[in-house]
Amino acid sequence: TCTFTVIVSDQTAPGITCPANTTVAGGANCSATLANYAASVTATDNCAANPNETQSPVAGTTITGTQIVTITATDAASNMSTCSFTVTVADQTAPSITCPANTTVAASANCNATLANYAASVTASDNCSSNPTETQSPAVGTTITGSQVVTLTATDAAGNTSTCSFTV
């Protein structure tokens, strides 16, 4: 007779499924804080009921632009599987714009006036774009009679807009 020992060894990596690519809103400096995506991953293993899941970069990391997030599932035998997805920080915040006060201009001999470039004198700011585009309606050079409401629009690089109005 002879005897021998059979050792069962787990050599199968866990299965893992990552969430879909996602977009998050950018905050104050067009940045966002990574969530704990490891908690939303589905990981299974043939031997371990709950494979350990880790995330890189870790939850709480501040990101800008586009970040690839990798989740790793590790079972008790140190077998590993990874999956990755993209988190994109998007500018979803409109710029702010402050109009000048209502203003009075002198009329010409024909009782009309020409609109100046009021967009050049406004204050506009944005969380992501350093210089939002400022436009004016009616356009600079428009001839007006009586009073006219002028609308100024600030547009950031993501296409978000804000408006303000005043009377000339």
C-alpha atoms as a printed R data frame, in Angstrom:
    type eleno elety resid chain resno       x       y       z
1   ATOM     1    CA   THR     A     1   0.000   0.000   0.000
2   ATOM     2    CA   CYS     A     2   0.928   3.541  -0.420
3   ATOM     3    CA   THR     A     3  -0.538   6.810   0.692
4   ATOM     4    CA   PHE     A     4  -0.348  10.229  -0.750
5   ATOM     5    CA   THR     A     5  -1.829  13.615  -0.066
6   ATOM     6    CA   VAL     A     6  -4.031  15.499  -2.501
7   ATOM     7    CA   ILE     A     7  -3.870  19.247  -2.130
8   ATOM     8    CA   VAL     A     8  -6.680  21.233  -3.665
9   ATOM     9    CA   SER     A     9  -5.290  24.489  -4.959
10  ATOM    10    CA   ASP     A    10  -7.441  27.363  -6.231
11  ATOM    11    CA   GLN     A    11  -5.852  28.487  -9.484
12  ATOM    12    CA   THR     A    12  -8.896  30.197 -10.943
13  ATOM    13    CA   ALA     A    13  -9.046  33.978 -10.899
14  ATOM    14    CA   PRO     A    14 -12.253  35.643  -9.747
15  ATOM    15    CA   GLY     A    15 -14.761  36.941 -12.274
16  ATOM    16    CA   ILE     A    16 -15.338  40.693 -12.208
17  ATOM    17    CA   THR     A    17 -17.695  43.098 -13.952
18  ATOM    18    CA   CYS     A    18 -17.099  46.842 -13.825
19  ATOM    19    CA   PRO     A    19 -19.725  49.570 -14.080
20  ATOM    20    CA   ALA     A    20 -20.179  51.374 -17.398
21  ATOM    21    CA   ASN     A    21 -18.173  54.487 -18.219
22  ATOM    22    CA   THR     A    22 -19.631  57.406 -16.282
23  ATOM    23    CA   THR     A    23 -19.733  61.179 -16.284
24  ATOM    24    CA   VAL     A    24 -19.711  63.275 -13.100
25  ATOM    25    CA   ALA     A    25 -20.277  67.005 -12.645
26  ATOM    26    CA   GLY     A    26 -17.201  69.156 -12.124
27  ATOM    27    CA   GLY     A    27 -17.114  71.276  -9.002
28  ATOM    28    CA   ALA     A    28 -15.357  74.479  -8.023
29  ATOM    29    CA   ASN     A    29 -12.148  73.951 -10.030
30  ATOM    30    CA   CYS     A    30 -13.728  71.709 -12.638
31  ATOM    31    CA   SER     A    31 -12.720  68.740 -10.522
32  ATOM    32    CA   ALA     A    32 -14.588  65.866  -8.883
33  ATOM    33    CA   THR     A    33 -13.961  63.380  -6.116
34  ATOM    34    CA   LEU     A    34 -13.912  59.715  -7.099
35  ATOM    35    CA   ALA     A    35 -16.657  57.662  -5.506
36  ATOM    36    CA   ASN     A    36 -16.170  54.165  -4.093
37  ATOM    37    CA   TYR     A    37 -16.859  52.267  -7.306
38  ATOM    38    CA   ALA     A    38 -15.511  49.018  -5.840
39  ATOM    39    CA   ALA     A    39 -18.786  48.791  -3.906
40  ATOM    40    CA   SER     A    40 -20.769  48.642  -7.173
41  ATOM    41    CA   VAL     A    41 -18.623  45.975  -8.845
42  ATOM    42    CA   THR     A    42 -19.814  42.410  -9.194
43  ATOM    43    CA   ALA     A    43 -17.016  39.954  -8.301
44  ATOM    44    CA   THR     A    44 -17.439  36.187  -8.022
45  ATOM    45    CA   ASP     A    45 -15.053  33.346  -7.270
46  ATOM    46    CA   ASN     A    46 -15.171  29.565  -7.449
47  ATOM    47    CA   CYS     A    47 -13.785  29.128  -3.911
48  ATOM    48    CA   ALA     A    48 -14.062  32.393  -1.977
49  ATOM    49    CA   ALA     A    49 -17.542  33.767  -1.351
50  ATOM    50    CA   ASN     A    50 -16.383  37.386  -1.308
51  ATOM    51    CA   PRO     A    51 -13.224  38.252  -3.229
52  ATOM    52    CA   ASN     A    52 -11.460  41.386  -1.960
53  ATOM    53    CA   GLU     A    53 -12.066  44.355  -4.248
54  ATOM    54    CA   THR     A    54  -9.713  47.325  -4.491
55  ATOM    55    CA   GLN     A    55  -9.908  50.482  -6.568
56  ATOM    56    CA   SER     A    56  -7.181  52.515  -8.213
57  ATOM    57    CA   PRO     A    57  -7.135  55.467  -7.899
58  ATOM    58    CA   VAL     A    58  -8.754  55.089  -4.494
59  ATOM    59    CA   ALA     A    59 -12.133  56.575  -3.572
60  ATOM    60    CA   GLY     A    60 -11.730  60.181  -2.456
61  ATOM    61    CA   THR     A    61  -9.078  61.026  -5.072
62  ATOM    62    CA   THR     A    62  -9.649  64.408  -6.743
63  ATOM    63    CA   ILE     A    63  -9.703  64.160 -10.542
64  ATOM    64    CA   THR     A    64 -10.072  66.460 -13.537
65  ATOM    65    CA   GLY     A    65 -10.744  65.616 -17.167
66  ATOM    66    CA   THR     A    66 -10.882  61.867 -17.796
67  ATOM    67    CA   GLN     A    67  -9.642  59.204 -15.382
68  ATOM    68    CA   ILE     A    68  -9.371  55.457 -15.952
69  ATOM    69    CA   VAL     A    69 -10.451  53.599 -12.817
70  ATOM    70    CA   THR     A    70  -9.258  50.006 -12.326
71  ATOM    71    CA   ILE     A    71 -10.935  47.585  -9.957
72  ATOM    72    CA   THR     A    72  -9.022  44.472  -8.870
73  ATOM    73    CA   ALA     A    73 -10.706  41.415  -7.360
74  ATOM    74    CA   THR     A    74  -8.384  39.124  -5.370
75  ATOM    75    CA   ASP     A    75  -9.420  35.777  -3.919
76  ATOM    76    CA   ALA     A    76  -7.992  33.959  -0.872
77  ATOM    77    CA   ALA     A    77  -5.412  32.178  -3.063
78  ATOM    78    CA   SER     A    78  -4.138  35.556  -4.397
79  ATOM    79    CA   ASN     A    79  -5.611  35.013  -7.859
80  ATOM    80    CA   MET     A    80  -6.534  38.370  -9.381
81  ATOM    81    CA   SER     A    81  -8.754  39.797 -12.088
82  ATOM    82    CA   THR     A    82  -9.118  43.421 -13.108
83  ATOM    83    CA   CYS     A    83 -11.561  45.539 -15.034
84  ATOM    84    CA   SER     A    84 -11.446  49.214 -15.929
85  ATOM    85    CA   PHE     A    85 -13.825  51.979 -16.855
86  ATOM    86    CA   THR     A    86 -13.607  55.714 -17.468
87  ATOM    87    CA   VAL     A    87 -14.867  58.504 -15.231
88  ATOM    88    CA   THR     A    88 -15.177  61.827 -17.060
89  ATOM    89    CA   VAL     A    89 -15.498  65.143 -15.245
90  ATOM    90    CA   ALA     A    90 -17.894  67.370 -17.187
91  ATOM    91    CA   ASP     A    91 -18.520  71.074 -16.821
92  ATOM    92    CA   GLN     A    92 -22.246  71.250 -16.088
93  ATOM    93    CA   THR     A    93 -22.130  74.602 -14.299
94  ATOM    94    CA   ALA     A    94 -23.121  77.770 -16.121
95  ATOM    95    CA   PRO     A    95 -20.763  80.739 -15.902
96  ATOM    96    CA   SER     A    96 -21.741  83.755 -13.834
97  ATOM    97    CA   ILE     A    97 -22.155  87.178 -15.402
98  ATOM    98    CA   THR     A    98 -22.819  90.586 -13.900
99  ATOM    99    CA   CYS     A    99 -24.317  93.336 -16.041
100 ATOM   100    CA   PRO     A   100 -23.708  97.038 -15.709
101 ATOM   101    CA   ALA     A   101 -26.482  99.165 -14.205
102 ATOM   102    CA   ASN     A   102 -29.145 100.687 -16.454
103 ATOM   103    CA   THR     A   103 -27.527 103.503 -18.364
104 ATOM   104    CA   THR     A   104 -28.505 106.652 -20.234
105 ATOM   105    CA   VAL     A   105 -26.785 107.725 -23.451
106 ATOM   106    CA   ALA     A   106 -27.070 111.032 -25.276
107 ATOM   107    CA   ALA     A   107 -29.237 110.992 -28.391
108 ATOM   108    CA   SER     A   108 -27.907 112.285 -31.677
109 ATOM   109    CA   ALA     A   109 -29.536 115.070 -33.701
110 ATOM   110    CA   ASN     A   110 -31.794 112.391 -35.197
111 ATOM   111    CA   CYS     A   111 -32.958 111.288 -31.697
112 ATOM   112    CA   ASN     A   112 -31.179 107.959 -31.869
113 ATOM   113    CA   ALA     A   113 -28.087 106.374 -30.395
114 ATOM   114    CA   THR     A   114 -25.661 103.632 -31.316
115 ATOM   115    CA   LEU     A   115 -25.159 100.750 -28.887
116 ATOM   116    CA   ALA     A   116 -21.654 100.519 -27.473
117 ATOM   117    CA   ASN     A   117 -19.759  97.300 -26.722
118 ATOM   118    CA   TYR     A   118 -21.156  96.562 -23.274
119 ATOM   119    CA   ALA     A   119 -19.872  92.969 -23.330
120 ATOM   120    CA   ALA     A   120 -16.335  94.299 -22.915
121 ATOM   121    CA   SER     A   121 -17.232  95.883 -19.570
122 ATOM   122    CA   VAL     A   122 -18.989  92.968 -17.866
123 ATOM   123    CA   THR     A   123 -17.584  90.557 -15.338
124 ATOM   124    CA   ALA     A   124 -17.967  86.886 -16.264
125 ATOM   125    CA   SER     A   125 -16.370  83.899 -14.556
126 ATOM   126    CA   ASP     A   126 -16.631  80.117 -14.731
127 ATOM   127    CA   ASN     A   127 -15.507  77.089 -12.743
128 ATOM   128    CA   CYS     A   128 -13.766  75.464 -15.734
129 ATOM   129    CA   SER     A   129 -13.173  78.061 -18.443
130 ATOM   130    CA   SER     A   130 -10.829  80.886 -17.507
131 ATOM   131    CA   ASN     A   131 -12.395  83.281 -20.028
132 ATOM   132    CA   PRO     A   132 -16.030  82.646 -20.919
133 ATOM   133    CA   THR     A   133 -17.106  84.191 -24.231
134 ATOM   134    CA   GLU     A   134 -19.307  87.252 -23.804
135 ATOM   135    CA   THR     A   135 -21.835  88.302 -26.440
136 ATOM   136    CA   GLN     A   136 -24.343  91.128 -26.673
137 ATOM   137    CA   SER     A   137 -27.830  91.396 -28.139
138 ATOM   138    CA   PRO     A   138 -28.686  93.653 -29.884
139 ATOM   139    CA   ALA     A   139 -25.217  93.758 -31.414
140 ATOM   140    CA   VAL     A   140 -22.662  96.514 -30.998
141 ATOM   141    CA   GLY     A   141 -23.386  99.351 -33.425
142 ATOM   142    CA   THR     A   142 -27.163  98.813 -33.502
143 ATOM   143    CA   THR     A   143 -29.054 102.103 -33.793
144 ATOM   144    CA   ILE     A   144 -31.740 102.533 -31.137
145 ATOM   145    CA   THR     A   145 -34.429 105.074 -30.339
146 ATOM   146    CA   GLY     A   146 -36.032 105.301 -26.937
147 ATOM   147    CA   SER     A   147 -35.054 102.657 -24.439
148 ATOM   148    CA   GLN     A   148 -33.586  99.287 -25.355
149 ATOM   149    CA   VAL     A   149 -33.067  96.158 -23.252
150 ATOM   150    CA   VAL     A   150 -29.566  94.802 -23.853
151 ATOM   151    CA   THR     A   151 -28.904  91.139 -23.033
152 ATOM   152    CA   LEU     A   152 -25.382  89.942 -22.362
153 ATOM   153    CA   THR     A   153 -24.571  86.228 -22.510
154 ATOM   154    CA   ALA     A   154 -21.564  84.410 -21.086
155 ATOM   155    CA   THR     A   155 -20.786  81.018 -22.646
156 ATOM   156    CA   ASP     A   156 -18.171  78.611 -21.281
157 ATOM   157    CA   ALA     A   157 -16.148  76.041 -23.240
158 ATOM   158    CA   ALA     A   158 -18.746  73.340 -22.503
159 ATOM   159    CA   GLY     A   159 -21.554  75.446 -23.979
160 ATOM   160    CA   ASN     A   160 -23.189  76.363 -20.658
161 ATOM   161    CA   THR     A   161 -24.660  79.867 -20.715
162 ATOM   162    CA   SER     A   162 -25.864  82.599 -18.374
163 ATOM   163    CA   THR     A   163 -27.494  85.884 -19.249
164 ATOM   164    CA   CYS     A   164 -28.171  89.239 -17.682
165 ATOM   165    CA   SER     A   165 -29.987  92.281 -18.993
166 ATOM   166    CA   PHE     A   166 -30.045  96.007 -18.484
167 ATOM   167    CA   THR     A   167 -31.700  98.980 -20.156
168 ATOM   168    CA   VAL     A   168 -30.014 101.640 -22.278
